[in-house]
Amino acid sequence: KLKTGKGLKTIKISSSDKPLKKKTKCQVAGWGQTEKEKVVNDLLVTDVSPINSTVCQTMWKKVRVKLPDN
């Protein structure tokens, strides 16, 4: 079991039966290649807005990733 405390906390994850409202503040985080093709070792975090699920599915298909229907 994870112990939360200073500098370590859990995040909320949306469920598929409750779509996010358009103006919901969301954050994404990850490592890897940036737009400028530089590989980073530090965890990057940014704020994003939810997008339409059809648009999301279309974008992920372009990189050959199959997402669940919800």
PDB file with SEQRES, HELIX, SHEET and CRYST1 records, atoms N, CA, C and O in Angstrom:
SEQRES   1 A   70  LYS LEU LYS THR GLY LYS GLY LEU LYS THR ILE LYS ILE          
SEQRES   2 A   70  SER SER SER ASP LYS PRO LEU LYS LYS LYS THR LYS CYS          
SEQRES   3 A   70  GLN VAL ALA GLY TRP GLY GLN THR GLU LYS GLU LYS VAL          
SEQRES   4 A   70  VAL ASN ASP LEU LEU VAL THR ASP VAL SER PRO ILE ASN          
SEQRES   5 A   70  SER THR VAL CYS GLN THR MET TRP LYS LYS VAL ARG VAL          
SEQRES   6 A   70  LYS LEU PRO ASP ASN                                          
HELIX    1 AA1 SER A   53  LYS A   62  1                                  10    
SHEET    1 AA1 2 CYS A  26  GLN A  33  0                                        
SHEET    2 AA1 2 VAL A  39  VAL A  48 -1                                        
CRYST1    1.000    1.000    1.000  90.00  90.00  90.00 P 1           1          
ATOM      1  N   LYS A   1       0.846  -1.188   0.000  1.00  0.00           N  
ATOM      2  CA  LYS A   1       0.000   0.000   0.000  1.00  0.00           C  
ATOM      3  C   LYS A   1       0.885   1.243   0.000  1.00  0.00           C  
ATOM      4  O   LYS A   1       1.890   1.313   0.706  1.00  0.00           O  
ATOM      5  N   LEU A   2       0.488   2.210  -0.802  1.00  0.00           N  
ATOM      6  CA  LEU A   2       1.222   3.472  -0.919  1.00  0.00           C  
ATOM      7  C   LEU A   2       0.905   4.385   0.254  1.00  0.00           C  
ATOM      8  O   LEU A   2      -0.258   4.591   0.601  1.00  0.00           O  
ATOM      9  N   LYS A   3       1.953   4.929   0.858  1.00  0.00           N  
ATOM     10  CA  LYS A   3       1.756   5.901   1.932  1.00  0.00           C  
ATOM     11  C   LYS A   3       1.922   7.298   1.347  1.00  0.00           C  
ATOM     12  O   LYS A   3       2.963   7.623   0.776  1.00  0.00           O  
ATOM     13  N   THR A   4       0.885   8.119   1.494  1.00  0.00           N  
ATOM     14  CA  THR A   4       0.963   9.487   0.995  1.00  0.00           C  
ATOM     15  C   THR A   4       1.515  10.394   2.081  1.00  0.00           C  
ATOM     16  O   THR A   4       1.460  10.065   3.266  1.00  0.00           O  
ATOM     17  N   GLY A   5       2.033  11.506   1.681  1.00  0.00           N  
ATOM     18  CA  GLY A   5       2.592  12.459   2.629  1.00  0.00           C  
ATOM     19  C   GLY A   5       3.148  13.652   1.885  1.00  0.00           C  
ATOM     20  O   GLY A   5       2.762  13.922   0.748  1.00  0.00           O  
ATOM     21  N   LYS A   6       4.056  14.365   2.530  1.00  0.00           N  
ATOM     22  CA  LYS A   6       4.644  15.554   1.920  1.00  0.00           C  
ATOM     23  C   LYS A   6       5.330  15.183   0.602  1.00  0.00           C  
ATOM     24  O   LYS A   6       6.237  14.351   0.582  1.00  0.00           O  
ATOM     25  N   GLY A   7       4.900  15.792  -0.474  1.00  0.00           N  
ATOM     26  CA  GLY A   7       5.500  15.544  -1.781  1.00  0.00           C  
ATOM     27  C   GLY A   7       4.976  14.312  -2.499  1.00  0.00           C  
ATOM     28  O   GLY A   7       5.410  14.030  -3.616  1.00  0.00           O  
ATOM     29  N   LEU A   8       4.057  13.572  -1.895  1.00  0.00           N  
ATOM     30  CA  LEU A   8       3.516  12.371  -2.531  1.00  0.00           C  
ATOM     31  C   LEU A   8       2.025  12.292  -2.246  1.00  0.00           C  
ATOM     32  O   LEU A   8       1.606  12.160  -1.096  1.00  0.00           O  
ATOM     33  N   LYS A   9       1.232  12.374  -3.305  1.00  0.00           N  
ATOM     34  CA  LYS A   9      -0.210  12.299  -3.127  1.00  0.00           C  
ATOM     35  C   LYS A   9      -0.839  11.575  -4.301  1.00  0.00           C  
ATOM     36  O   LYS A   9      -0.205  11.411  -5.344  1.00  0.00           O  
ATOM     37  N   THR A  10      -2.069  11.145  -4.144  1.00  0.00           N  
ATOM     38  CA  THR A  10      -2.784  10.439  -5.202  1.00  0.00           C  
ATOM     39  C   THR A  10      -3.478  11.448  -6.119  1.00  0.00           C  
ATOM     40  O   THR A  10      -3.609  12.624  -5.784  1.00  0.00           O  
ATOM     41  N   ILE A  11      -3.916  10.965  -7.278  1.00  0.00           N  
ATOM     42  CA  ILE A  11      -4.663  11.805  -8.211  1.00  0.00           C  
ATOM     43  C   ILE A  11      -6.025  11.180  -8.470  1.00  0.00           C  
ATOM     44  O   ILE A  11      -6.206   9.976  -8.287  1.00  0.00           O  
ATOM     45  N   LYS A  12      -6.971  11.986  -8.892  1.00  0.00           N  
ATOM     46  CA  LYS A  12      -8.295  11.490  -9.257  1.00  0.00           C  
ATOM     47  C   LYS A  12      -8.271  11.076 -10.722  1.00  0.00           C  
ATOM     48  O   LYS A  12      -7.672  11.753 -11.558  1.00  0.00           O  
ATOM     49  N   ILE A  13      -8.919   9.974 -11.023  1.00  0.00           N  
ATOM     50  CA  ILE A  13      -9.021   9.500 -12.407  1.00  0.00           C  
ATOM     51  C   ILE A  13     -10.496   9.474 -12.777  1.00  0.00           C  
ATOM     52  O   ILE A  13     -11.322   8.937 -12.038  1.00  0.00           O  
ATOM     53  N   SER A  14     -10.820  10.054 -13.919  1.00  0.00           N  
ATOM     54  CA  SER A  14     -12.200  10.118 -14.383  1.00  0.00           C  
ATOM     55  C   SER A  14     -12.700   8.726 -14.751  1.00  0.00           C  
ATOM     56  O   SER A  14     -11.937   7.894 -15.242  1.00  0.00           O  
ATOM     57  N   SER A  15     -13.974   8.481 -14.514  1.00  0.00           N  
ATOM     58  CA  SER A  15     -14.559   7.206 -14.938  1.00  0.00           C  
ATOM     59  C   SER A  15     -15.268   7.408 -16.275  1.00  0.00           C  
ATOM     60  O   SER A  15     -15.677   8.520 -16.610  1.00  0.00           O  
ATOM     61  N   SER A  16     -15.407   6.329 -17.029  1.00  0.00           N  
ATOM     62  CA  SER A  16     -15.987   6.432 -18.375  1.00  0.00           C  
ATOM     63  C   SER A  16     -17.467   6.800 -18.346  1.00  0.00           C  
ATOM     64  O   SER A  16     -17.989   7.298 -19.344  1.00  0.00           O  
ATOM     65  N   ASP A  17     -18.156   6.567 -17.228  1.00  0.00           N  
ATOM     66  CA  ASP A  17     -19.579   6.897 -17.176  1.00  0.00           C  
ATOM     67  C   ASP A  17     -19.838   8.352 -16.778  1.00  0.00           C  
ATOM     68  O   ASP A  17     -20.989   8.785 -16.718  1.00  0.00           O  
ATOM     69  N   LYS A  18     -18.771   9.103 -16.507  1.00  0.00           N  
ATOM     70  CA  LYS A  18     -18.899  10.520 -16.175  1.00  0.00           C  
ATOM     71  C   LYS A  18     -17.937  11.329 -17.038  1.00  0.00           C  
ATOM     72  O   LYS A  18     -16.812  11.595 -16.616  1.00  0.00           O  
ATOM     73  N   PRO A  19     -18.358  11.725 -18.241  1.00  0.00           N  
ATOM     74  CA  PRO A  19     -17.474  12.505 -19.116  1.00  0.00           C  
ATOM     75  C   PRO A  19     -17.042  13.814 -18.453  1.00  0.00           C  
ATOM     76  O   PRO A  19     -17.789  14.400 -17.670  1.00  0.00           O  
ATOM     77  N   LEU A  20     -15.848  14.256 -18.772  1.00  0.00           N  
ATOM     78  CA  LEU A  20     -15.333  15.511 -18.231  1.00  0.00           C  
ATOM     79  C   LEU A  20     -16.026  16.698 -18.887  1.00  0.00           C  
ATOM     80  O   LEU A  20     -16.351  16.663 -20.073  1.00  0.00           O  
ATOM     81  N   LYS A  21     -16.246  17.738 -18.110  1.00  0.00           N  
ATOM     82  CA  LYS A  21     -16.803  18.968 -18.667  1.00  0.00           C  
ATOM     83  C   LYS A  21     -15.711  19.676 -19.456  1.00  0.00           C  
ATOM     84  O   LYS A  21     -14.527  19.509 -19.164  1.00  0.00           O  
ATOM     85  N   LYS A  22     -16.103  20.473 -20.461  1.00  0.00           N  
ATOM     86  CA  LYS A  22     -15.145  21.128 -21.355  1.00  0.00           C  
ATOM     87  C   LYS A  22     -14.111  21.982 -20.634  1.00  0.00           C  
ATOM     88  O   LYS A  22     -12.958  22.028 -21.063  1.00  0.00           O  
ATOM     89  N   LYS A  23     -14.477  22.645 -19.575  1.00  0.00           N  
ATOM     90  CA  LYS A  23     -13.542  23.553 -18.904  1.00  0.00           C  
ATOM     91  C   LYS A  23     -12.844  22.916 -17.700  1.00  0.00           C  
ATOM     92  O   LYS A  23     -12.265  23.624 -16.877  1.00  0.00           O  
ATOM     93  N   THR A  24     -12.896  21.590 -17.592  1.00  0.00           N  
ATOM     94  CA  THR A  24     -12.216  20.898 -16.501  1.00  0.00           C  
ATOM     95  C   THR A  24     -10.713  21.044 -16.666  1.00  0.00           C  
ATOM     96  O   THR A  24     -10.189  20.879 -17.767  1.00  0.00           O  
ATOM     97  N   LYS A  25     -10.011  21.354 -15.570  1.00  0.00           N  
ATOM     98  CA  LYS A  25      -8.551  21.425 -15.623  1.00  0.00           C  
ATOM     99  C   LYS A  25      -8.002  20.013 -15.443  1.00  0.00           C  
ATOM    100  O   LYS A  25      -8.331  19.326 -14.476  1.00  0.00           O  
ATOM    101  N   CYS A  26      -7.179  19.599 -16.367  1.00  0.00           N  
ATOM    102  CA  CYS A  26      -6.556  18.281 -16.302  1.00  0.00           C  
ATOM    103  C   CYS A  26      -5.044  18.443 -16.404  1.00  0.00           C  
ATOM    104  O   CYS A  26      -4.552  19.454 -16.905  1.00  0.00           O  
ATOM    105  N   GLN A  27      -4.323  17.455 -15.932  1.00  0.00           N  
ATOM    106  CA  GLN A  27      -2.872  17.458 -16.078  1.00  0.00           C  
ATOM    107  C   GLN A  27      -2.439  16.142 -16.692  1.00  0.00           C  
ATOM    108  O   GLN A  27      -3.013  15.088 -16.416  1.00  0.00           O  
ATOM    109  N   VAL A  28      -1.426  16.220 -17.525  1.00  0.00           N  
ATOM    110  CA  VAL A  28      -0.786  15.026 -18.065  1.00  0.00           C  
ATOM    111  C   VAL A  28       0.685  15.084 -17.684  1.00  0.00           C  
ATOM    112  O   VAL A  28       1.258  16.159 -17.510  1.00  0.00           O  
ATOM    113  N   ALA A  29       1.280  13.912 -17.558  1.00  0.00           N  
ATOM    114  CA  ALA A  29       2.691  13.844 -17.180  1.00  0.00           C  
ATOM    115  C   ALA A  29       3.350  12.710 -17.948  1.00  0.00           C  
ATOM    116  O   ALA A  29       2.702  11.725 -18.303  1.00  0.00           O  
ATOM    117  N   GLY A  30       4.635  12.860 -18.199  1.00  0.00           N  
ATOM    118  CA  GLY A  30       5.352  11.787 -18.873  1.00  0.00           C  
ATOM    119  C   GLY A  30       6.789  12.145 -19.178  1.00  0.00           C  
ATOM    120  O   GLY A  30       7.232  13.277 -18.986  1.00  0.00           O  
ATOM    121  N   TRP A  31       7.498  11.146 -19.658  1.00  0.00           N  
ATOM    122  CA  TRP A  31       8.883  11.302 -20.079  1.00  0.00           C  
ATOM    123  C   TRP A  31       8.930  11.043 -21.575  1.00  0.00           C  
ATOM    124  O   TRP A  31       7.934  10.640 -22.175  1.00  0.00           O  
ATOM    125  N   GLY A  32      10.082  11.272 -22.170  1.00  0.00           N  
ATOM    126  CA  GLY A  32      10.246  10.888 -23.564  1.00  0.00           C  
ATOM    127  C   GLY A  32      10.592  12.045 -24.467  1.00  0.00           C  
ATOM    128  O   GLY A  32      11.229  13.015 -24.059  1.00  0.00           O  
ATOM    129  N   GLN A  33      10.153  11.917 -25.715  1.00  0.00           N  
ATOM    130  CA  GLN A  33      10.526  12.873 -26.750  1.00  0.00           C  
ATOM    131  C   GLN A  33       9.572  14.062 -26.747  1.00  0.00           C  
ATOM    132  O   GLN A  33       8.356  13.890 -26.663  1.00  0.00           O  
ATOM    133  N   THR A  34      10.131  15.273 -26.838  1.00  0.00           N  
ATOM    134  CA  THR A  34       9.331  16.495 -26.889  1.00  0.00           C  
ATOM    135  C   THR A  34       9.068  16.879 -28.345  1.00  0.00           C  
ATOM    136  O   THR A  34       9.569  16.232 -29.265  1.00  0.00           O  
ATOM    137  N   GLU A  35       8.280  17.934 -28.546  1.00  0.00           N  
ATOM    138  CA  GLU A  35       7.998  18.413 -29.906  1.00  0.00           C  
ATOM    139  C   GLU A  35       9.271  18.762 -30.658  1.00  0.00           C  
ATOM    140  O   GLU A  35       9.332  18.630 -31.880  1.00  0.00           O  
ATOM    141  N   LYS A  36      10.280  19.205 -29.935  1.00  0.00           N  
ATOM    142  CA  LYS A  36      11.535  19.608 -30.568  1.00  0.00           C  
ATOM    143  C   LYS A  36      12.484  18.426 -30.734  1.00  0.00           C  
ATOM    144  O   LYS A  36      13.676  18.601 -30.988  1.00  0.00           O  
ATOM    145  N   GLU A  37      11.938  17.223 -30.587  1.00  0.00           N  
ATOM    146  CA  GLU A  37      12.669  15.968 -30.777  1.00  0.00           C  
ATOM    147  C   GLU A  37      13.814  15.765 -29.801  1.00  0.00           C  
ATOM    148  O   GLU A  37      14.757  15.026 -30.084  1.00  0.00           O  
ATOM    149  N   LYS A  38      13.732  16.421 -28.655  1.00  0.00           N  
ATOM    150  CA  LYS A  38      14.723  16.199 -27.609  1.00  0.00           C  
ATOM    151  C   LYS A  38      14.159  15.184 -26.627  1.00  0.00           C  
ATOM    152  O   LYS A  38      12.985  15.258 -26.263  1.00  0.00           O  
ATOM    153  N   VAL A  39      14.983  14.239 -26.196  1.00  0.00           N  
ATOM    154  CA  VAL A  39      14.560  13.262 -25.206  1.00  0.00           C  
ATOM    155  C   VAL A  39      14.877  13.825 -23.824  1.00  0.00           C  
ATOM    156  O   VAL A  39      15.989  14.291 -23.576  1.00  0.00           O  
ATOM    157  N   VAL A  40      13.897  13.778 -22.931  1.00  0.00           N  
ATOM    158  CA  VAL A  40      14.095  14.303 -21.585  1.00  0.00           C  
ATOM    159  C   VAL A  40      14.046  13.177 -20.558  1.00  0.00           C  
ATOM    160  O   VAL A  40      13.316  12.200 -20.728  1.00  0.00           O  
ATOM    161  N   ASN A  41      14.819  13.320 -19.506  1.00  0.00           N  
ATOM    162  CA  ASN A  41      14.832  12.339 -18.425  1.00  0.00           C  
ATOM    163  C   ASN A  41      13.991  12.785 -17.237  1.00  0.00           C  
ATOM    164  O   ASN A  41      13.656  11.977 -16.371  1.00  0.00           O  
ATOM    165  N   ASP A  42      13.647  14.070 -17.196  1.00  0.00           N  
ATOM    166  CA  ASP A  42      12.834  14.595 -16.101  1.00  0.00           C  
ATOM    167  C   ASP A  42      11.358  14.411 -16.421  1.00  0.00           C  
ATOM    168  O   ASP A  42      10.947  14.515 -17.576  1.00  0.00           O  
ATOM    169  N   LEU A  43      10.570  14.137 -15.396  1.00  0.00           N  
ATOM    170  CA  LEU A  43       9.131  14.025 -15.572  1.00  0.00           C  
ATOM    171  C   LEU A  43       8.568  15.402 -15.913  1.00  0.00           C  
ATOM    172  O   LEU A  43       8.745  16.355 -15.155  1.00  0.00           O  
ATOM    173  N   LEU A  44       7.890  15.502 -17.058  1.00  0.00           N  
ATOM    174  CA  LEU A  44       7.276  16.762 -17.485  1.00  0.00           C  
ATOM    175  C   LEU A  44       5.784  16.714 -17.184  1.00  0.00           C  
ATOM    176  O   LEU A  44       5.150  15.671 -17.343  1.00  0.00           O  
ATOM    177  N   VAL A  45       5.226  17.831 -16.754  1.00  0.00           N  
ATOM    178  CA  VAL A  45       3.810  17.935 -16.418  1.00  0.00           C  
ATOM    179  C   VAL A  45       3.253  19.183 -17.082  1.00  0.00           C  
ATOM    180  O   VAL A  45       3.907  20.226 -17.093  1.00  0.00           O  
ATOM    181  N   THR A  46       2.047  19.084 -17.637  1.00  0.00           N  
ATOM    182  CA  THR A  46       1.411  20.260 -18.228  1.00  0.00           C  
ATOM    183  C   THR A  46      -0.096  20.189 -18.037  1.00  0.00           C  
ATOM    184  O   THR A  46      -0.657  19.108 -17.857  1.00  0.00           O  
ATOM    185  N   ASP A  47      -0.747  21.343 -18.076  1.00  0.00           N  
ATOM    186  CA  ASP A  47      -2.201  21.425 -17.991  1.00  0.00           C  
ATOM    187  C   ASP A  47      -2.795  21.276 -19.385  1.00  0.00           C  
ATOM    188  O   ASP A  47      -2.253  21.798 -20.359  1.00  0.00           O  
ATOM    189  N   VAL A  48      -3.908  20.563 -19.474  1.00  0.00           N  
ATOM    190  CA  VAL A  48      -4.612  20.373 -20.744  1.00  0.00           C  
ATOM    191  C   VAL A  48      -6.114  20.466 -20.502  1.00  0.00           C  
ATOM    192  O   VAL A  48      -6.580  20.377 -19.366  1.00  0.00           O  
ATOM    193  N   SER A  49      -6.854  20.645 -21.578  1.00  0.00           N  
ATOM    194  CA  SER A  49      -8.316  20.624 -21.525  1.00  0.00           C  
ATOM    195  C   SER A  49      -8.801  19.334 -22.170  1.00  0.00           C  
ATOM    196  O   SER A  49      -8.157  18.830 -23.090  1.00  0.00           O  
ATOM    197  N   PRO A  50      -9.916  18.793 -21.710  1.00  0.00           N  
ATOM    198  CA  PRO A  50     -10.454  17.582 -22.331  1.00  0.00           C  
ATOM    199  C   PRO A  50     -10.828  17.838 -23.793  1.00  0.00           C  
ATOM    200  O   PRO A  50     -11.201  18.951 -24.162  1.00  0.00           O  
ATOM    201  N   ILE A  51     -10.724  16.795 -24.616  1.00  0.00           N  
ATOM    202  CA  ILE A  51     -11.158  16.885 -26.010  1.00  0.00           C  
ATOM    203  C   ILE A  51     -12.251  15.856 -26.256  1.00  0.00           C  
ATOM    204  O   ILE A  51     -12.444  14.937 -25.460  1.00  0.00           O  
ATOM    205  N   ASN A  52     -12.953  16.017 -27.347  1.00  0.00           N  
ATOM    206  CA  ASN A  52     -14.003  15.097 -27.757  1.00  0.00           C  
ATOM    207  C   ASN A  52     -13.426  13.691 -27.907  1.00  0.00           C  
ATOM    208  O   ASN A  52     -12.332  13.530 -28.448  1.00  0.00           O  
ATOM    209  N   SER A  53     -14.150  12.669 -27.435  1.00  0.00           N  
ATOM    210  CA  SER A  53     -13.630  11.297 -27.479  1.00  0.00           C  
ATOM    211  C   SER A  53     -13.395  10.801 -28.906  1.00  0.00           C  
ATOM    212  O   SER A  53     -12.482  10.006 -29.133  1.00  0.00           O  
ATOM    213  N   THR A  54     -14.196  11.253 -29.870  1.00  0.00           N  
ATOM    214  CA  THR A  54     -13.982  10.858 -31.263  1.00  0.00           C  
ATOM    215  C   THR A  54     -12.671  11.426 -31.785  1.00  0.00           C  
ATOM    216  O   THR A  54     -11.925  10.732 -32.474  1.00  0.00           O  
ATOM    217  N   VAL A  55     -12.387  12.676 -31.463  1.00  0.00           N  
ATOM    218  CA  VAL A  55     -11.121  13.304 -31.853  1.00  0.00           C  
ATOM    219  C   VAL A  55      -9.958  12.549 -31.209  1.00  0.00           C  
ATOM    220  O   VAL A  55      -8.947  12.286 -31.861  1.00  0.00           O  
ATOM    221  N   CYS A  56     -10.102  12.208 -29.950  1.00  0.00           N  
ATOM    222  CA  CYS A  56      -9.058  11.481 -29.225  1.00  0.00           C  
ATOM    223  C   CYS A  56      -8.766  10.138 -29.900  1.00  0.00           C  
ATOM    224  O   CYS A  56      -7.606   9.797 -30.133  1.00  0.00           O  
ATOM    225  N   GLN A  57      -9.812   9.384 -30.208  1.00  0.00           N  
ATOM    226  CA  GLN A  57      -9.645   8.085 -30.874  1.00  0.00           C  
ATOM    227  C   GLN A  57      -8.929   8.253 -32.213  1.00  0.00           C  
ATOM    228  O   GLN A  57      -8.034   7.474 -32.541  1.00  0.00           O  
ATOM    229  N   THR A  58      -9.320   9.267 -32.985  1.00  0.00           N  
ATOM    230  CA  THR A  58      -8.712   9.517 -34.296  1.00  0.00           C  
ATOM    231  C   THR A  58      -7.226   9.829 -34.168  1.00  0.00           C  
ATOM    232  O   THR A  58      -6.413   9.311 -34.934  1.00  0.00           O  
ATOM    233  N   MET A  59      -6.872  10.668 -33.211  1.00  0.00           N  
ATOM    234  CA  MET A  59      -5.464  11.043 -33.023  1.00  0.00           C  
ATOM    235  C   MET A  59      -4.614   9.838 -32.626  1.00  0.00           C  
ATOM    236  O   MET A  59      -3.504   9.669 -33.132  1.00  0.00           O  
ATOM    237  N   TRP A  60      -5.125   9.003 -31.728  1.00  0.00           N  
ATOM    238  CA  TRP A  60      -4.349   7.836 -31.293  1.00  0.00           C  
ATOM    239  C   TRP A  60      -4.221   6.798 -32.408  1.00  0.00           C  
ATOM    240  O   TRP A  60      -3.217   6.089 -32.471  1.00  0.00           O  
ATOM    241  N   LYS A  61      -5.217   6.697 -33.284  1.00  0.00           N  
ATOM    242  CA  LYS A  61      -5.113   5.760 -34.415  1.00  0.00           C  
ATOM    243  C   LYS A  61      -3.954   6.131 -35.328  1.00  0.00           C  
ATOM    244  O   LYS A  61      -3.329   5.258 -35.930  1.00  0.00           O  
ATOM    245  N   LYS A  62      -3.666   7.436 -35.431  1.00  0.00           N  
ATOM    246  CA  LYS A  62      -2.559   7.887 -36.281  1.00  0.00           C  
ATOM    247  C   LYS A  62      -1.222   7.338 -35.804  1.00  0.00           C  
ATOM    248  O   LYS A  62      -0.305   7.159 -36.606  1.00  0.00           O  
ATOM    249  N   VAL A  63      -1.102   7.070 -34.515  1.00  0.00           N  
ATOM    250  CA  VAL A  63       0.142   6.500 -33.989  1.00  0.00           C  
ATOM    251  C   VAL A  63      -0.039   5.011 -33.653  1.00  0.00           C  
ATOM    252  O   VAL A  63       0.747   4.418 -32.915  1.00  0.00           O  
ATOM    253  N   ARG A  64      -1.094   4.439 -34.217  1.00  0.00           N  
ATOM    254  CA  ARG A  64      -1.386   3.004 -34.126  1.00  0.00           C  
ATOM    255  C   ARG A  64      -1.555   2.494 -32.699  1.00  0.00           C  
ATOM    256  O   ARG A  64      -1.015   1.452 -32.325  1.00  0.00           O  
ATOM    257  N   VAL A  65      -2.312   3.245 -31.918  1.00  0.00           N  
ATOM    258  CA  VAL A  65      -2.659   2.821 -30.561  1.00  0.00           C  
ATOM    259  C   VAL A  65      -4.167   2.653 -30.511  1.00  0.00           C  
ATOM    260  O   VAL A  65      -4.910   3.576 -30.846  1.00  0.00           O  
ATOM    261  N   LYS A  66      -4.626   1.471 -30.091  1.00  0.00           N  
ATOM    262  CA  LYS A  66      -6.062   1.230 -29.989  1.00  0.00           C  
ATOM    263  C   LYS A  66      -6.513   1.513 -28.563  1.00  0.00           C  
ATOM    264  O   LYS A  66      -6.001   0.928 -27.609  1.00  0.00           O  
ATOM    265  N   LEU A  67      -7.475   2.416 -28.431  1.00  0.00           N  
ATOM    266  CA  LEU A  67      -8.030   2.769 -27.128  1.00  0.00           C  
ATOM    267  C   LEU A  67      -9.342   2.034 -26.915  1.00  0.00           C  
ATOM    268  O   LEU A  67      -9.988   1.636 -27.884  1.00  0.00           O  
ATOM    269  N   PRO A  68      -9.748   1.847 -25.661  1.00  0.00           N  
ATOM    270  CA  PRO A  68     -11.075   1.273 -25.408  1.00  0.00           C  
ATOM    271  C   PRO A  68     -12.158   2.195 -25.958  1.00  0.00           C  
ATOM    272  O   PRO A  68     -11.922   3.391 -26.128  1.00  0.00           O  
ATOM    273  N   ASP A  69     -13.332   1.657 -26.237  1.00  0.00           N  
ATOM    274  CA  ASP A  69     -14.425   2.449 -26.799  1.00  0.00           C  
ATOM    275  C   ASP A  69     -14.881   3.577 -25.885  1.00  0.00           C  
ATOM    276  O   ASP A  69     -15.386   4.587 -26.375  1.00  0.00           O  
ATOM    277  N   ASN A  70     -14.722   3.441 -24.599  1.00  0.00           N  
ATOM    278  CA  ASN A  70     -15.173   4.489 -23.687  1.00  0.00           C  
ATOM    279  C   ASN A  70     -14.051   5.454 -23.453  1.00  0.00           C  
ATOM    280  O   ASN A  70     -14.214   6.422 -22.710  1.00  0.00           O  
TER     281      ASN A  70                                                      
END                                                                             
